[in-house]
Amino acid sequence: MKRFIALLLALLLVMSMTLTGCGIVASQTEALMHTVDVFDNITKHVNELVNNLNDVLTGLNTIESAKEGTLNAIQNISAVTEQTAASSEEVDATTMNQIASVERLQEAAIVLKEDAEKLENSIKIFKIK
């Protein structure tokens, strides 16, 4: 691009020799130089924009990776929660079975006590020497 601009400047120089009004050529040359500076500035800002977009893309990739890690952690927590719920249900069922067994044992103890009292009353009639 600079070579092209240099060629343009050389062309303008040749034209300035043929033109009678050197003032017009000088102002056109100044305008051309200003245009070159503007394009250089635009190129610089476009390169900065590309660098900034690359930084944003890197940040987005980092966020995506963190999102996947978080999602995996949530899925693991969900699986553990489901296992805990299933275990809690099993513990509840076992506890209910134990309570039923204790109630049956209590009923059997009451029956045994009643039978022991009957036996004691039945043995009282016999005297041991």
C-alpha positions in Angstrom: 0.0 0.0 0.0 2.8 2.4 0.8 4.5 1.6 -2.6 1.2 2.5 -4.2 1.1 5.7 -2.3 4.7 6.4 -3.2 3.8 5.9 -6.9 0.9 8.3 -6.5 3.2 10.8 -5.0 5.7 10.5 -7.8 2.8 10.9 -10.3 1.7 14.0 -8.5 5.2 15.4 -8.7 5.4 14.8 -12.5 2.0 16.4 -12.8 3.1 19.4 -10.7 5.9 20.0 -13.2 3.5 20.2 -16.0 0.8 22.2 -14.3 1.2 25.9 -14.1 -0.4 26.2 -10.7 2.0 24.7 -8.1 -0.3 25.7 -5.3 -3.0 23.2 -6.4 -0.6 20.3 -6.6 0.8 21.2 -3.2 -2.6 21.2 -1.6 -3.5 17.9 -3.3 -0.2 16.4 -2.1 -1.0 17.6 1.4 -4.5 16.1 1.2 -3.0 12.8 -0.1 -0.6 12.7 2.8 -3.4 13.4 5.2 -5.4 10.6 3.6 -2.5 8.2 4.0 -2.2 9.1 7.7 -5.9 8.5 8.1 -5.7 5.1 6.4 -2.7 4.2 8.6 -4.7 5.2 11.7 -7.6 3.1 10.5 -5.3 0.1 10.0 -3.9 0.5 13.5 -7.4 0.6 15.0 -8.6 -2.4 13.0 -5.5 -4.4 14.3 -6.4 -3.3 17.8 -10.0 -4.4 17.3 -8.8 -7.8 16.0 -6.6 -8.2 19.1 -9.5 -7.2 21.4 -11.9 -9.6 19.7 -9.3 -12.4 20.2 -9.2 -11.5 23.9 -13.0 -11.7 24.0 -12.9 -15.0 22.3 -10.4 -16.3 24.8 -12.6 -15.1 27.6 -15.6 -16.8 26.1 -13.7 -20.1 25.8 -12.7 -19.8 29.5 -16.4 -19.1 30.4 -17.5 -22.1 28.3 -15.0 -24.4 30.1 -16.1 -23.1 33.5 -19.8 -23.6 32.5 -19.1 -27.2 31.5 -17.2 -27.8 34.8 -20.1 -26.3 36.7 -22.7 -28.4 34.8 -20.7 -31.6 35.6 -20.5 -30.7 39.2 -24.3 -30.0 39.3 -24.9 -33.4 37.6 -22.7 -35.1 40.2 -24.5 -33.4 43.0 -27.8 -34.4 41.5 -26.7 -38.1 41.3 -25.5 -38.0 44.9 -28.8 -36.4 46.0 -30.7 -39.2 44.2 -28.6 -41.8 45.9 -29.1 -40.1 49.2 -32.8 -40.0 48.7 -32.9 -43.7 47.8 -30.8 -44.5 50.9 -33.1 -42.4 53.0 -36.1 -44.4 51.7 -34.3 -47.7 52.6 -33.4 -46.4 56.1 -37.1 -45.3 56.5 -38.3 -48.8 55.4 -35.8 -50.5 57.7 -36.8 -48.2 60.6 -40.5 -49.0 60.0 -39.7 -52.7 60.1 -37.7 -52.3 63.3 -40.6 -50.3 64.9 -43.0 -53.1 63.9 -40.7 -55.7 65.3 -40.3 -53.8 68.6 -44.1 -53.5 68.8 -44.5 -57.2 68.3 -41.8 -57.8 70.8 -43.6 -55.6 73.3 -46.9 -57.4 72.7 -45.1 -60.8 73.2 -43.6 -59.5 76.4 -47.0 -58.5 77.7 -48.4 -61.9 76.8 -45.3 -63.5 78.4 -45.9 -61.4 81.6 -49.5 -62.4 81.7 -48.6 -66.1 81.2 -45.9 -65.8 83.9 -48.5 -64.4 86.3 -50.9 -67.2 85.5 -48.2 -69.8 86.0 -47.2 -68.2 89.3 -50.8 -68.3 90.5 -51.2 -71.9 89.3 -48.0 -73.0 91.2 -49.1 -71.3 94.5 -51.4 -74.1 95.2 -48.6 -76.6 95.4 -46.4 -76.6 98.5 -42.8 -77.6 98.4 -41.3 -79.3 101.5 
